[in-house]
Amino acid sequence: MRERPCRARGRRGLVLLLAAAVWVVPGAGPSLPSAAIVAGQPPPSDTSPPAFLGVPSDLVLEANGPSGSVVAYDLPSATDDLDGPVPVTCAPAPGATFPLGTSTVTCTASDGSGNAAEATFVVVVRDTTAPVLNAPPDVVVDATLPGGAPRTHPTIAALLAGVQASDLVDPAPGVTNDAPALFPPGTTTLTFTAADASGNTSSAQSSVLVRAGSATEGGGPATTAGTLTQALRPPENVRGLAAKPGNRSVFLDWRPAQAPNIVEYVVTRSRALKPRQGGVAVIYRGVDTELADRGLRNGVEYRYTVFTLDDVGNTSAGVVAVAVPKAPLLARPGDGARVEAPVELAWVPTRGATYYNVQVFRLAGRGPATTAGATKILSAWPAKARLTLAETWTYDGRAQELRPGRYVWYVWPGLGRRADMRYGKPLGYSVFVVVPRKAEPR
């Protein structure tokens, strides 16, 4: 069979005309699927669903907070033997918050004939981070009984009851201790243990010096319960931590903790999916509330934790944000841009690509930017990394119009001959909004 794309110039753009006597097989034509024309024969029946490529392996991530973890996985791609590349929708979507435990991600892809394919993978979010338990201060008390000081002594009781732990996931980790009922004269070492709901534990030690005689026995002035309050309280976390990815970079900013005794912020970085590669690195210590982390690898998910330190040396549980730096491959219009028709689409050329497939969908309402419920209005195969959307054109035998509304567009690089139907990973997708043309002044 021989391809015969039919072209005609239409108003303000290229309009493709299909005669009523032909049937269409996607894959050819500059802005429509290829047309394979067989006189006198009906189109073949399409019963084959798209095939998936690059479905993520099962993922295991650390929880970033009580609600779980944000997971920024890569969408798989799907190719149909007639339609070529087709968009893939996954739920939960990339960037969604996954709760603690095991979740199944279901990805679907459908071709123009309604054949649907499904692929799944598993995301496990676990909590293996121990609570933060700051070392309590050592205390000095005078004996109140012949055998020493009971655990009900006001200062000792304040110490035992006042030690607190903080945790990324568990809002109220428990704290236990090995205090005896009676502290004998001399020094007793106490061990405090914090445990969160996931069974992670941490410990810290403190000493209690009980003096049987006067203050001249050592230890200085006796500790009072009131002096323990601040020393035992974990500092507040920062607020509003945000991580914005860039090209080989991530920009962090946060609002300062409200407590007046915060003296320093500490920022650590690790790899979210492979934390053992590179370990946990301290990348900042200081008082600024923003940070640019540069020289990163694009496509790697990084996990940032911001801690606060107070003037007595206590550390907060920390706040976590994740980000995946990446080069912007879809150049214009920018994601979310408001534009007037006609619209020029442009993207970064892919090495080795001999052509591209561009698909445009009109979104319904203000919902998520997915193809579910959207209307496909164009599939084009430009040779260069740009394409101009005219105000009107014909696609799939129907007149289309770039009217005001929200649109999402996708780009796939084509490899080799069009007939081979070989496509690389999608360059991404982006949303633009067409607004009414401004009236020209008279």
C-alpha positions as CSV (number, residue, x, y, z in Angstrom):
1,M,0.0,0.0,0.0
2,R,1.2,3.5,-0.8
3,E,0.7,6.5,1.4
4,R,-1.1,9.4,-0.2
5,P,-1.6,12.3,2.2
6,C,-4.0,14.8,0.7
7,R,-3.2,18.5,1.4
8,A,-5.0,21.7,0.8
9,R,-4.5,25.2,2.1
10,G,-7.2,26.3,4.5
11,R,-7.9,29.5,6.4
12,R,-4.8,30.6,8.3
13,G,-3.2,27.2,8.3
14,L,-2.7,23.8,6.7
15,V,-6.0,21.9,6.5
16,L,-5.9,18.2,5.6
17,L,-8.7,16.9,3.5
18,L,-9.7,13.2,3.4
19,A,-12.0,12.0,0.7
20,A,-15.0,10.0,1.7
21,A,-13.9,7.0,-0.2
22,V,-10.7,6.3,1.7
23,W,-10.0,4.8,5.1
24,V,-7.3,6.1,7.5
25,V,-4.6,4.2,9.3
26,P,-2.7,6.4,11.7
27,G,0.9,6.9,11.0
28,A,1.4,9.3,8.0
29,G,0.7,12.8,6.7
30,P,2.3,15.9,8.2
31,S,-0.5,16.5,10.7
32,L,-2.7,13.4,10.5
33,P,-2.1,9.7,10.8
34,S,-0.8,7.9,7.7
35,A,-3.5,7.3,5.0
36,A,-3.4,3.8,3.5
37,I,-5.9,3.7,0.7
38,V,-7.4,0.5,-0.6
39,A,-10.2,1.1,-3.1
40,G,-13.4,-0.8,-2.5
41,Q,-12.3,-2.3,0.8
42,P,-13.5,-1.4,4.3
43,P,-10.9,-0.4,7.0
44,P,-9.5,-3.4,9.0
45,S,-10.8,-4.2,12.4
46,D,-8.5,-2.8,15.2
47,T,-8.6,-5.1,18.2
48,S,-5.0,-4.7,19.5
49,P,-4.5,-2.5,22.6
50,P,-1.4,-0.3,22.9
51,A,1.8,-1.8,24.3
52,F,3.5,-0.3,27.3
53,L,7.2,0.5,27.6
54,G,9.2,1.6,30.6
55,V,6.7,0.7,33.3
56,P,8.5,1.6,36.6
57,S,9.7,-1.2,38.8
58,D,8.2,-1.5,42.3
59,L,9.4,1.5,44.4
60,V,10.3,1.6,48.1
61,L,10.5,5.1,49.6
62,E,10.9,6.7,53.0
63,A,8.0,8.5,54.5
64,N,8.4,12.3,54.5
65,G,5.7,13.1,57.0
66,P,2.5,11.8,58.7
67,S,0.6,11.6,55.4
68,G,3.3,9.5,53.7
69,S,5.5,10.6,50.8
70,V,5.3,12.5,47.6
71,V,6.4,10.1,44.8
72,A,7.6,11.6,41.5
73,Y,7.9,8.5,39.3
74,D,8.4,8.7,35.5
75,L,5.3,7.9,33.4
76,P,5.7,4.9,31.2
77,S,5.1,5.3,27.4
78,A,2.7,3.3,25.2
79,T,2.6,2.7,21.5
80,D,-0.2,1.4,19.4
81,D,0.4,-0.5,16.2
82,L,-2.0,1.8,14.3
83,D,-2.1,5.1,16.2
84,G,1.6,5.3,17.1
85,P,2.4,6.8,20.6
86,V,-0.6,7.3,22.9
87,P,-0.7,9.3,26.2
88,V,-0.6,7.3,29.4
89,T,-2.6,8.1,32.5
90,C,-1.6,6.7,35.9
91,A,-3.4,6.8,39.2
92,P,-2.2,7.8,41.7
93,A,-0.4,10.3,39.4
94,P,3.3,11.3,39.6
95,G,3.7,13.8,42.4
96,A,0.8,12.5,44.4
97,T,1.2,11.8,48.1
98,F,1.3,8.1,48.9
99,P,0.2,6.9,52.4
100,L,2.3,4.6,54.6
101,G,2.1,1.1,53.4
102,T,1.7,-0.5,50.0
103,S,-0.2,1.2,47.1
104,T,-0.7,0.0,43.6
105,V,-0.3,2.4,40.7
106,T,-2.5,1.6,37.7
107,C,-1.5,3.0,34.3
108,T,-3.9,3.0,31.4
109,A,-3.6,3.8,27.7
110,S,-6.2,3.7,25.0
111,D,-6.1,3.9,21.2
112,G,-8.4,5.6,18.8
113,S,-10.5,2.4,18.5
114,G,-11.2,2.2,22.2
115,N,-8.8,-0.7,22.9
116,A,-7.3,-0.2,26.4
117,A,-4.2,-1.5,28.0
118,E,-3.3,-1.6,31.7
119,A,-0.1,-1.9,33.6
120,T,0.6,-1.8,37.3
121,F,3.5,-1.4,39.7
122,V,3.7,-1.1,43.5
123,V,4.9,1.8,45.7
124,V,5.8,1.0,49.3
125,V,6.2,3.9,51.7
126,R,7.8,3.0,55.0
127,D,9.0,4.7,58.1
128,T,12.5,3.7,59.1
129,T,13.5,7.1,60.6
130,A,14.1,7.1,64.3
131,P,12.6,9.8,66.5
132,V,14.8,12.8,67.5
133,L,15.5,12.6,71.2
134,N,17.7,15.3,72.4
135,A,20.0,14.5,75.3
136,P,18.4,15.9,78.6
137,P,20.6,18.0,80.8
138,D,22.3,16.6,83.8
139,V,20.7,17.6,87.1
140,V,21.9,18.1,90.7
141,V,19.6,17.6,93.7
142,D,20.0,17.4,97.4
143,A,18.9,14.2,99.2
144,T,15.5,14.5,100.9
145,L,15.6,11.0,102.4
146,P,18.2,9.0,104.4
147,G,18.7,6.9,101.3
148,G,18.9,9.6,98.7
149,A,16.2,11.3,96.6
150,P,13.0,9.7,95.4
151,R,11.8,9.9,91.8
152,T,9.0,12.1,93.0
153,H,11.5,14.8,94.0
154,P,10.3,17.9,92.1
155,T,13.4,18.3,90.0
156,I,13.7,14.6,89.2
157,A,10.0,14.3,88.4
158,A,10.2,17.3,86.1
159,L,13.1,15.7,84.3
160,L,11.4,12.3,83.9
161,A,8.1,13.9,82.7
162,G,9.6,16.6,80.6
163,V,11.8,14.7,78.2
164,Q,10.1,14.9,74.8
165,A,10.8,13.3,71.4
166,S,9.8,14.5,68.0
167,D,9.3,12.5,64.8
168,L,8.8,13.1,61.1
169,V,5.8,10.7,60.9
170,D,4.5,10.0,64.4
171,P,3.2,13.2,65.9
172,A,3.5,11.8,69.5
173,P,6.3,9.3,69.9
174,G,6.5,7.8,73.4
175,V,9.4,8.2,75.8
176,T,10.3,5.8,78.5
177,N,13.2,5.7,81.1
178,D,14.9,3.4,83.5
179,A,14.7,5.6,86.5
180,P,14.8,3.8,89.9
181,A,12.3,4.5,92.6
182,L,15.0,6.0,94.8
183,F,18.2,7.7,93.6
184,P,21.0,6.9,96.0
185,P,23.7,9.4,96.9
186,G,26.1,9.9,94.1
187,T,25.6,9.9,90.4
188,T,23.0,7.8,88.6
189,T,23.0,7.5,84.8
190,L,19.5,7.6,83.3
191,T,18.7,6.2,79.8
192,F,15.7,7.6,77.9
193,T,14.2,5.7,75.0
194,A,11.9,7.1,72.4
195,A,9.8,4.9,70.1
196,D,7.5,5.8,67.3
197,A,4.4,4.0,65.9
198,S,6.6,2.2,63.4
199,G,8.8,0.7,66.0
200,N,11.8,3.0,65.4
201,T,13.7,3.9,68.5
202,S,16.4,6.3,69.7
203,S,18.0,6.8,73.1
204,A,19.8,9.5,75.1
205,Q,21.3,9.6,78.5
206,S,21.4,12.0,81.4
207,S,22.8,11.9,84.9
208,V,21.3,12.7,88.3
209,L,23.7,13.7,91.1
210,V,22.2,13.3,94.5
211,R,24.2,15.1,97.3
212,A,23.8,13.7,100.8
213,G,25.3,16.8,102.4
214,S,25.8,20.4,101.5
215,A,26.5,22.0,98.1
216,T,30.2,21.8,98.9
217,E,30.0,18.1,97.8
218,G,30.2,19.3,94.2
219,G,27.8,19.8,91.3
220,G,27.3,23.5,91.9
221,P,23.9,24.9,92.7
222,A,21.0,22.5,92.8
223,T,18.9,22.3,89.7
224,T,15.4,23.6,89.9
225,A,12.4,22.2,88.0
226,G,11.8,25.6,86.3
227,T,15.3,25.6,84.7
228,L,14.5,22.4,82.9
229,T,11.5,23.6,80.8
230,Q,13.4,25.1,77.8
231,A,16.2,22.5,77.9
232,L,13.7,19.6,77.5
233,R,11.5,21.1,74.8
234,P,12.4,20.3,71.1
235,P,12.6,23.4,69.0
236,E,9.9,24.2,66.4
237,N,10.2,23.2,62.8
238,V,10.4,25.6,60.0
239,R,7.1,26.3,58.1
240,G,6.1,26.2,54.5
241,L,9.1,24.4,53.1
242,A,9.0,24.3,49.3
243,A,11.4,22.7,46.8
244,K,11.3,24.0,43.2
245,P,13.2,21.9,40.6
246,G,15.3,23.5,37.9
247,N,17.8,22.4,35.3
248,R,20.4,20.5,37.4
249,S,19.3,22.5,40.4
250,V,16.7,22.7,43.2
251,F,15.7,25.9,45.0
252,L,14.5,25.6,48.6
253,D,12.8,28.2,50.7
254,W,11.0,28.2,54.0
255,R,9.4,30.5,56.6
256,P,11.4,30.7,59.9
257,A,10.3,29.0,63.0
258,Q,8.5,31.4,65.4
259,A,10.5,30.5,68.5
260,P,12.9,33.3,69.4
261,N,15.7,30.8,70.5
262,I,16.4,29.3,67.1
263,V,20.0,29.9,66.2
264,E,20.6,27.9,63.1
265,Y,19.1,25.9,60.2
266,V,20.7,22.7,59.0
267,V,19.8,21.2,55.5
268,T,20.6,17.7,54.5
269,R,20.2,16.0,51.1
270,S,19.9,12.4,50.0
271,R,18.5,10.4,47.1
272,A,14.9,9.6,47.7
273,L,14.9,6.2,45.8
274,K,18.5,5.2,46.5
275,P,19.5,6.8,49.8
276,R,22.6,4.7,50.2
277,Q,24.1,6.2,47.0
278,G,25.9,9.2,48.3
279,G,24.4,8.9,51.8
280,V,23.0,11.8,53.7
281,A,25.0,15.0,53.1
282,V,24.8,18.3,55.1
283,I,24.6,20.9,52.4
284,Y,23.9,24.0,54.5
285,R,24.2,25.5,58.0
286,G,23.2,29.0,58.7
287,V,20.4,31.5,59.3
288,D,19.1,32.1,55.7
289,T,15.7,30.9,54.8
290,E,16.4,30.0,51.2
291,L,19.0,27.8,49.4
292,A,20.0,27.1,45.8
293,D,21.4,23.5,45.4
294,R,23.2,23.3,42.1
295,G,25.3,20.8,40.2
296,L,22.7,18.0,40.6
297,R,21.8,15.2,38.2
298,N,18.6,15.7,36.1
299,G,16.0,13.0,36.6
300,V,17.1,12.0,40.1
301,E,14.7,12.5,43.0
302,Y,16.4,14.3,45.9
303,R,15.1,14.4,49.4
304,Y,15.8,17.5,51.5
305,T,15.3,17.8,55.3
306,V,15.5,21.1,57.1
307,F,16.2,21.0,60.8
308,T,16.2,23.9,63.4
309,L,18.7,24.2,66.2
310,D,18.0,26.2,69.4
311,D,20.4,28.0,71.8
312,V,20.8,25.0,74.1
313,G,21.7,22.6,71.3
314,N,18.4,20.8,70.7
315,T,17.4,19.7,67.2
316,S,13.9,19.5,65.7
317,A,12.5,16.5,63.9
318,G,12.9,18.3,60.6
319,V,10.6,19.0,57.6
320,V,11.1,17.1,54.3
321,A,10.6,18.1,50.7
322,V,11.5,16.2,47.5
323,A,12.3,17.5,44.0
324,V,13.5,16.1,40.7
325,P,15.7,18.5,38.7
326,K,15.1,18.3,35.0
327,A,15.8,20.3,31.8
328,P,12.7,21.9,30.4
329,L,12.2,20.0,27.1
330,L,9.0,21.6,26.1
331,A,10.1,25.2,25.5
332,R,7.0,27.2,24.6
333,P,4.5,28.0,25.5
334,G,5.4,27.6,29.1
335,D,3.4,25.4,31.3
336,G,0.2,27.3,32.2
337,A,0.9,30.1,29.8
338,R,-2.0,32.2,28.5
339,V,-1.8,32.7,24.8
340,E,-3.8,33.8,21.8
341,A,-4.3,31.7,18.6
342,P,-2.4,30.9,16.5
343,V,0.0,29.1,19.0
344,E,3.6,28.1,18.3
345,L,4.8,24.9,20.0
346,A,8.5,24.4,20.3
347,W,10.7,21.9,22.2
348,V,14.3,20.9,22.6
349,P,15.5,18.7,19.7
350,T,16.2,15.1,20.6
351,R,19.5,13.6,19.4
352,G,18.8,10.9,16.9
353,A,15.2,11.8,16.3
354,T,14.2,11.9,12.6
355,Y,10.7,13.3,13.3
356,Y,8.4,13.9,16.2
357,N,4.8,13.1,17.0
358,V,2.8,16.0,18.6
359,Q,-0.6,15.4,20.1
360,V,-2.9,18.1,21.4
361,F,-6.0,17.6,23.6
362,R,-8.7,20.0,24.6
363,L,-9.2,19.7,28.4
364,A,-12.7,19.6,29.9
365,G,-13.2,22.1,32.7
366,R,-10.5,22.9,35.2
367,G,-9.7,19.3,36.2
368,P,-6.3,17.6,36.1
369,A,-4.2,17.8,32.9
370,T,-4.8,14.3,31.8
371,T,-6.4,12.9,28.7
372,A,-9.2,11.3,30.6
373,G,-12.3,13.1,29.5
374,A,-10.3,15.3,27.1
375,T,-10.8,15.6,23.4
376,K,-8.0,14.8,21.0
377,I,-7.9,17.5,18.3
378,L,-4.5,17.0,16.6
379,S,-1.8,14.4,15.9
380,A,1.0,15.8,13.8
381,W,4.4,14.5,12.6
382,P,6.8,17.5,12.1
383,A,10.4,16.9,11.1
384,K,11.6,19.8,13.1
385,A,11.2,20.7,16.8
386,R,8.4,23.1,16.3
387,L,4.8,23.2,15.1
388,T,2.4,26.1,14.7
389,L,-1.2,25.5,15.6
390,A,-3.5,27.4,13.3
391,E,-6.8,28.8,14.3
392,T,-8.6,26.1,12.3
393,W,-7.7,22.8,10.7
394,T,-9.2,19.3,10.0
395,Y,-8.3,16.2,12.1
396,D,-9.8,12.8,11.9
397,G,-12.3,14.0,9.3
398,R,-13.6,16.8,11.6
399,A,-13.1,20.5,11.6
400,Q,-11.2,21.7,14.6
401,E,-10.8,25.1,16.1
402,L,-8.3,26.6,18.6
403,R,-11.0,28.2,20.6
404,P,-10.6,29.7,24.1
405,G,-10.0,27.0,26.7
406,R,-7.3,24.7,28.3
407,Y,-5.1,22.4,26.2
408,V,-2.5,19.8,27.0
409,W,0.1,18.8,24.4
410,Y,2.6,15.9,24.3
411,V,5.7,15.3,22.2
412,W,7.4,12.0,21.3
413,P,10.7,11.7,19.3
414,G,10.4,9.4,16.3
415,L,13.4,7.1,15.6
416,G,14.2,5.9,12.1
417,R,11.5,5.6,9.4
418,R,7.9,6.5,10.3
419,A,6.8,3.1,9.1
420,D,8.9,1.5,11.8
421,M,6.7,3.0,14.5
422,R,9.7,3.4,16.8
423,Y,9.4,6.2,19.4
424,G,11.6,7.3,22.3
425,K,10.4,8.3,25.8
426,P,7.9,11.2,25.7
427,L,9.6,14.6,26.1
428,G,6.8,15.5,28.5
429,Y,3.5,17.3,28.5
430,S,2.5,20.9,29.1
431,V,-0.7,22.9,29.5
432,F,-1.5,26.2,27.8
433,V,-4.6,28.3,27.9
434,V,-6.0,30.0,24.8
435,V,-7.6,33.3,25.6
436,P,-9.9,35.5,23.3
437,R,-8.0,37.7,21.0
438,K,-7.9,41.3,22.1
439,A,-9.9,43.7,20.0
440,E,-7.7,45.9,17.9
441,P,-8.1,49.6,18.6
442,R,-9.9,51.5,15.9
